[in-house]
Amino acid sequence: MGQPMPHPPVLVLMAAFSRYEEAIEWARQRSAAQWGPPALESRLFDFHETNYYQPTMGGPLKKQFFVFSQLQDPARLVDWKLQTNAWELEYAQLGRHPEPRPLNLDPGYLTLAKLVLASTKDFTHRIYLDRGIYAEITLFYRHGRWEAHPWTFPDYRRPDYQEFFSQARQYLQHRLQQSRGSE
């Protein structure tokens, strides 16, 4: 019989996208207040792989990723998604923009082996966690590179995104080595 072991801490990752750079900056500040300052920030990417979000968010959209230096317990993914949903609503209620959803936040986490995202939507490849939140393994790391699943969102297949995820993975690897060295 296998013995349950706690999961090693993970790197919190958040994707923020909007047509408004000020909304993304608001999300960066809000998340930094929760998880500490970002350890790494991607550049602003043009988000053009789908028109799915245009009715509620307008366009053209930009997306930016943040990873935070404070390593966390991945069991908190449900809390992170519920918190970022509340932030989306809070920002929309500020009334700064005409769109009903001017900001979209997607939290997740990165391990050395995978990138996991939270969702409120069930699907065949998602696992229910708690309180209406599901998780999916969006990308996995094998043979020195990120690989996609058939369900991986088209933008997460992009080499420029994956370059940032590789930098984040290197950062996580360094942090984990540091914590093992201090034990």
N, C-alpha and C positions, 0 to 999 in steps of 0.2 A: 504494500500500500504506500502510495506517495504521501509525503508530508507537506501540508500547506506551508508556503513561505511567503513573506511579504514581498510585494513587487518593488524593485528598485525605484527610486524617485525618477521622475520624468521632467522633460522640458515643456513647459506650457507654451503653446503656440496659439496665436490668434490671427485670423484673417479679418481685415476690416475693408469693406468696400462701399463706395458711394460715388456719386458724380461730384461731390463737394469735398475738396481737400480739407476744409475746416472741420467737416464731420469726422473724417479719418483722424485728424489731430485730436479732436475731442475724445474719440475712442482710445487713442494712445494714452492720453492723460488719465482717463478714467481707469484703464487697465493698469497703468503704472501705480495708481493709488492703491489698487487691489493686490498686485503681485510684485511690486517694486519696479524700478526702471527697466526698460527693455535692455537685454544684453545685446541683442542684434535686431536691426530693422532692415527690411528689404527696401528696395527702391519702390516707387509707385509704378505699378504695372498697369498697362491698358488692359481692361477686361472686355474682351470682344468675342468670346467663344459661344455665347448664347444670348438670345433676346428675351429669355424667360423672365428676367427681373425688370425689364423696361416698363411694363404697365404700372408697377408700384414704386420704382426707383428712378425712372427716367434714364437718361444716358447723355453722353458716353460715360461709362463707369471706370473707376480706377480701383485697384486692390493693392493693399499693403499688408505684409506679414510682420508680426512682432513675436519674438521669443524672450522669455523673462529669465533672469539669472537665478532666481530662487527656485530650486528644484522642488517638485510637488509629488504628492501621492496621486496616482492616476485614478483612484477610486473617487476622487472629487470631481470628475468630469461632469457629472450631472449638475453639481452646484455651479460649475463654471458656465454651463450652457444656460441654466436658469438665470444666472446673474447677467450674462450678456444679452439675453432676451429682454430683461428689465431695462438695461441700458439703451437698447434700441428704442424701446417704447418711450423712455425718458427723453431721448434726443428728439424723437418725432414730436413729442408734446411741447417742445420748446417753440415750435412753429416757425423755425427759421427758413424753411423751404416748403414749396408747395406739394411735393410728393408725399404720399401717405407713409412711405418707408424710405426716408432719405439715407439710412445707414443700415448696413447688414453686417453682423458680427458672427463669425464662425470660430468658436474655440475648439481646441483639440490638444493633442500632445504628441511629442516625438520621443521615441526610444531609439536605441541603436539599430533596431530591426524594423521599425515601422512608424508610419505617421497615421494617427487616429483622429477622426473628426467626430464631433457630436452633432446630432440632428434631432428634430422633433418629428421627423417623418419615418414611418416604418417602411421597410422594403425587404426583399428576399435576402439581401446580404447584410442587413443590419441586425444587431442584437439589442434587445430591450435591456435597459439598465434599471431605471427607476423614475418615478414621477413624470412619465411621458417623454423620456429622453432615451435615444438610441445611440449606438456607437458603430462606426464602420472603420475598417482598416482601409484607408484610401490609397496608400502607397506602401511598398515594402522594400527593404534594402537588401540586395543580394549581388554578389560578385562585383562589389565596389561601385554599385550604382542603384538609383531608385528605379523600381519597376511598378507598372500600373496593373490593376485588375480590370476585367471587362467593365466594371461599374465605375471606375475612377472618373471623376469629373474631367472634362476635356482640358480645362485650364491647368489642372494639377499634373497633366502629362507634359507640360511645357518645360523645355530645358532651362529657361531662365528661372522659373519657380524652383525647379529641382536643384539648381546651383545654390540657391539660397538655403534650401533644406539640407544640402550637404554641408554648408558652412555651419548651420545650426547643429547638425549631427556631430561635427568635429568639436564644436563648443561643448556639447553634452559629453562627449567622450573624454575631453580634458577635465571637465568638472567631476565626472565619476572617478577618474584616476586620482584627482586631488583628494576626494573624500576617502578613497581607499587608503591613500598614503597617510592620511591624518588619523586613521583608526589605530 
